Amino acid sequence: MPRLKDALSRITLTLIAALALSASAAQPVTKPIEAKPAPLPIDDLAEGKALRSAWAGAQYKFTPDVRAAYLAFAKAQTRHALAAAGKRFR
């Protein structure tokens, strides 16, 4: 009986693998994903320097001041990325 169980489990695994391979072969070819530009380093923007200063001033704890500085930095990064893409932020 253990041999039969072992044989059935091997057959089942083989069928699952065959189905997975056939399903993946049937998927349409898609265009490759374009790489996104890397975000700016924190010290390249004035807001990044302000964030680093707020973070150090709060003794590396997350405070309302650090949160506000982080949001300003994220907004500046977004504006820079949009400007690089030729778009505007209201």
N, C-alpha and C positions, 0 to 999 in steps of 0.2 A: 504493500500500500504506500509506503513512503516513496518508493521509486515512481509510482504513478503521479503522486502529488508533485514531486520534483520535476517530472517530465512536463506536466501540465503548466507549472509555473514558468518553465523555460519557454514553452510554446507561447504562453500569454505575453511574456516579455518580448519575444521576437516579433509577435504581431503588433504590439504597441509601438515598438521601434520602427517597424515597417510603415505603419500608419503615420507616424510622426514625420518620417522622411518624405512620404508621398504628399502629405499635406503641405510641408514646407516647400516642396518643388512646385506646387501649383500656385503659389503666391506670385502676384505680378512683381516685376522688377520696378523698384522705385528709384527716384533720383537721389544721389548721395546727399547727406546733410552737410550744409556749409558750416565751416567752423566759425564760431563767434569770436570777435576780437576779445582779447583778455581785458579784464577791468583794469582801470588805472591803479597803480600803487597808491597806498594811503597818503604818502607824502607829496604826491604830485598836485594835489589840490589844497587850497587853503582850508577847506572844510575838513579835509583829512587830518591836517595838522591840528585843527581845533578839536577834532574827535580824540586824537591821541592825547592831547593836553587834558581834556575833560576826563578821560579814562584814568590817566595817571593821578589827576587831582582827586578823583573819587576813590583812590587806593584800589583800583581795578575791581570795583563793585559796580553793578548795574544800577544807576541812579536816574532820576528824571533828567538831570543835566546830560548824562551820557546818552540817554535815549534821544534827547533833542539833537545832540551833536551827531549821533549816528544817522538820524533821519535827514538832517541837512547834508551829510556826506553822501548818502544814498541818492538824494535828489540831485546833487551836483554830478555824481557819476552818470545818472540817467540823462541829464541834460547834455553831458559831454558825448555819450553814446548816440543820442539822437542827432546832435549836431554833426557827428561824424557820418551818420547815415543820411544827412541832408534833410532832416525833419526838424520840426519845432515843438517845443513844450510850452503850453499856455501858462 
